[in-house]
């Protein structure tokens, strides 16, 4: 891990004559307040040490003093690009303790919202990745489509980023009457424009050359560093929680786990692009038999989990997100631990970026798809 | 009379170039907005025309800040040097038959020689800023500009060989019966493509903007510059684009000459009716538009890919192209 004396060394004082530069905490491509202490030999990277904690808000400690209904809302502020899925994991964990049966309609709404979140998160990543590589235009293309999803969220949940829509027992309120039409409109527009994405970025020669054979993660490394989500699936590691440990109704759905074999930046890119299509397939399947009925189960006013330990993991847009609750039978959790995908994915950065160039580091950092509040919590 | 010239010509150049610089910034923002499904500047003045004026005023009024541990002399010299070079380069450019400051007999050589000086200002800026990001950016630009000058020079040499002159007016005169891009067959088309790539690289424009790669080096060589000093770098970039595009027009697109089609007298007469400077600026802005198009479409190259493209691909290609053109001339295949 990084130590203060490392950055105090000037280049000529450094033992090997390498240059030490700080990338971040205020740098355009760290996408937040991440500080990377990078040791350079000319353009070539010798060592990358992430320096974390700039946006640490002690969310885990905070959750201990909040009730089982309240603590869900702080998790929206962790991985703000998949706040629906974070909330979902917390709800599932609480429901596991309370042994509540969730109505079918509630489950369907939750899953549709999850998949929409995944699409919107990947779209934003797609734009940001192109921007990291120096192409600005795709960012605006991505936001054009993402805005439609955010509008759907705003209409149904009342917020565009930190949704706080899921509550223990279902969702907070029923969806609007034109929910289906909005989603259909979005899917139609996305599918009619996706070829622009591929023309502009995926099939772009420069883009491919920048992404291929860069930051290769082997399957063994992906497992031993605890990578998850598209980062691990780019290395042909089956780790989709929706497939291997299904929650809600994912076991009854027919969808493919997106996998790529080469483990470089481009395969991680392809995994995410494929996942958007898979998510849209899931949404279409769910919309086809969208049930009527209750959207929320009846719960008590004050929730009290029985004494014990509860763990629930879900698949967010970035990977495996886990919630671990230790309860002593009271109205607030005794201890909460979040397993965030970003931190584990970041841990492999030093290994895969050694020997690459500065430009590659930015590409690798982009494909890890880090959300810094998720790492620091 | 001579003294009057000495006073008037610099004033005209500075006025013209300020307008061109501001217009190009406006054009860049509008073209970029058009490609990114946005509207672009539309608040200050009609269609946001005065946006760049407002921006420039803001930059002039900004505090002239400079960091603590810098080489003061070189730090202040670099933006001046950057802006002087395009002004010098304008000397042999012919805007119309009679609108040319000095028809020097080695005009093309003059431009290639002076345009390579722009790398010095970037190197000075990177060195004097005492910043590691600036230094990396400056070193990158050194490698980049010097490499791309080679194939750029060879591309220009193709036209010099065809028109058998280094003098701007004679190069334009040699295209009276057809622009080189039309009558020059394959060698000229290849050299035009190489020329377009090299001027994009020499102006540090995306996809070759490694010196100021925003997502990698924050702002590259001008990280530590702000206010008017930064604006001078910014203006110099746009003026360099203008000058090199103007040279491209002179070499390949007939300079200020109107577009003519053979055996269509009426059409040619109408074309002749449009004044020469309008033709010239129209063609220059067409080339600039293509360069802007590049910037808002392509991702940035990596430094090793950039150098590989030059040394492994463009340089051998332009050498072969030169030989091919030479053979065509020897076989009397090219119409003079």
HADDOCK unambig.tbl for C-alpha pairs under 7 A between the chains (distance, minus, plus):
assign (segid A and resid 27 and name CA) (segid B and resid 218 and name CA) 6.51 0.50 0.50
assign (segid A and resid 28 and name CA) (segid B and resid 215 and name CA) 5.50 0.50 0.50
assign (segid A and resid 28 and name CA) (segid B and resid 218 and name CA) 6.61 0.50 0.50
assign (segid A and resid 29 and name CA) (segid B and resid 215 and name CA) 5.22 0.50 0.50
assign (segid A and resid 132 and name CA) (segid B and resid 215 and name CA) 5.35 0.50 0.50
assign (segid A and resid 133 and name CA) (segid B and resid 299 and name CA) 5.47 0.50 0.50
assign (segid A and resid 133 and name CA) (segid B and resid 300 and name CA) 5.77 0.50 0.50
assign (segid A and resid 134 and name CA) (segid B and resid 215 and name CA) 6.97 0.50 0.50
assign (segid A and resid 134 and name CA) (segid B and resid 299 and name CA) 4.62 0.50 0.50
assign (segid A and resid 134 and name CA) (segid B and resid 300 and name CA) 4.79 0.50 0.50
assign (segid A and resid 135 and name CA) (segid B and resid 296 and name CA) 6.48 0.50 0.50
assign (segid A and resid 135 and name CA) (segid B and resid 297 and name CA) 6.33 0.50 0.50
assign (segid A and resid 135 and name CA) (segid B and resid 298 and name CA) 5.57 0.50 0.50
assign (segid A and resid 135 and name CA) (segid B and resid 299 and name CA) 4.23 0.50 0.50
assign (segid A and resid 135 and name CA) (segid B and resid 300 and name CA) 6.80 0.50 0.50
assign (segid A and resid 136 and name CA) (segid B and resid 296 and name CA) 6.38 0.50 0.50
assign (segid A and resid 137 and name CA) (segid B and resid 36 and name CA) 5.34 0.50 0.50
assign (segid A and resid 137 and name CA) (segid B and resid 296 and name CA) 5.97 0.50 0.50
assign (segid A and resid 137 and name CA) (segid B and resid 297 and name CA) 6.63 0.50 0.50
assign (segid A and resid 140 and name CA) (segid B and resid 36 and name CA) 5.89 0.50 0.50
assign (segid A and resid 206 and name CA) (segid B and resid 299 and name CA) 6.47 0.50 0.50
assign (segid A and resid 206 and name CA) (segid B and resid 301 and name CA) 6.54 0.50 0.50
assign (segid A and resid 207 and name CA) (segid B and resid 299 and name CA) 6.16 0.50 0.50
assign (segid A and resid 358 and name CA) (segid B and resid 216 and name CA) 6.79 0.50 0.50
assign (segid A and resid 359 and name CA) (segid B and resid 216 and name CA) 6.20 0.50 0.50
assign (segid A and resid 359 and name CA) (segid B and resid 302 and name CA) 6.04 0.50 0.50
assign (segid A and resid 362 and name CA) (segid B and resid 216 and name CA) 6.57 0.50 0.50
